[in-house]
Every structure is written in C-alpha cells, then in structure tokens.
Amino acid sequence: MKFKNLQRIALFGTSADPPTIGHKKILEELSKSFSYTISYASDNPQKTHYENIAIRSFLLKTLIEDFKNPRIIFNQKISSKWAIESIEKCKNIYGSNKIYFVIGSDLITEISSWKNFDKIIKEVSFFIIKREGYPIESNNLKILEEYNVNFEISTSNIPNISSSMVRLNINYSYLPESLIDIIKKNNLYVSSKIVE
C-alpha cells in the first residue's frame, strides 16, 4: 500500500514489553490526528527486554487487531533498533513524505543523542505525546528549536503507565483486556522470570 504524499502518517515504534493501556491510548489518539498510524515492536538499544521481540510483536499485533481500525497498521517489517532505519523502511514501503515519528515527552531530552539524529530530523517531524509525570518544559523545546527539529505536541495527556509497572508488579489492570489471557496462559512477565 502506498500513501499519498499529502497524508499525515504517524510512525510509532515501541518496545511493547508488554503493551499497556497507555500504548492503547496512544494508538487511539494517533488515529484521531493522522491519516494512518503505523506501529511496530522494536528492540531499544538503551533497554534490557524481558520478552523476545517475537512475543512482544505478537502482543502489539494482537492489540492493534483488536481496534478493527484499518487506519492503524501493524508492520513488523519496519522494526529496527535504530529510528533512522525504521524511518527509511517506512518511506520505502509506504512512499509518504509526511511522516511524524512519535515519541513520549520523557524522550525529548534524549533524542539528540540518537544514532544519525542529524539525518532523522531531515527525514521526519516529531509528534510528542504528553506523558503524565514528564512535563514539556520550555528549555527542552528550545533545545529542539536550536536543532531545527520540526515537531508537534499532542493535545491530550497519556497516563504514566509504563510496561515496567506491569512487569514489576504483575498488575494486569494496566494491560489491555485482549492481552491479559495471552500473558497469563503463557506465563509471560511472571516475577520468577524477571531479573533486575
């Protein structure tokens, strides 16, 4: 599927270790703001992952299929541990020039240290999701402006529910309903498997 260049595309890569109701809320919000949202599970080079990428991508795919929204697309072929590679793959597959790379407000101070940051900011704009507990401060926005980063900020706040909250507390209330049985039946994220 090729997109028209005028369509705004959200590119949302996530560790999804596991996907939470926070991820679900982000996908819902993105589907309201963009023509299409493309999501994938990735290995973050700055994190240790508890489940392998095959399990995490299956969980994310299940969550996305539960939406039954053709404008929210799961495409694991785009996955890379490096943002620039995922961006290039997305452009090659979908042919759009209006791609917004989605990040949480907790990552604003980190993106300038990403591999090929100078190339990333020429290829995409950023869409910043406001995450509770991580306010967007003017000095951080000034840094983005100094680098000439194109960005937009989401109008809604996402609750501060992280995957680590699920892993550390085995709190199923933070999981989307469609994933609870899968995680329980397969003994995923059980405390005996977790080593800190």
CORLINJO-V536157 format. One line per field, one symbol per residue. psi: psi as a letter, one per 30 degrees, with the letter a starting at -180 (. if undefined). A space follows every 10 residues. Layout:
psi=???
This chain:
psi=kklkffkkkk jjklehilka feeeeeeeee ffflekkkll kljkfglkke llfeeeeeee eeeeefehjf fjkkjfffkl fkeeeeeeee eeefgkfikj kkllfffeff ffglkheeee ffellkjkkk kkfiljkeee eeeeeeghkk llkkflkkki jlefeeeffh jfffkkeffe eeeeeghkhk effkk.
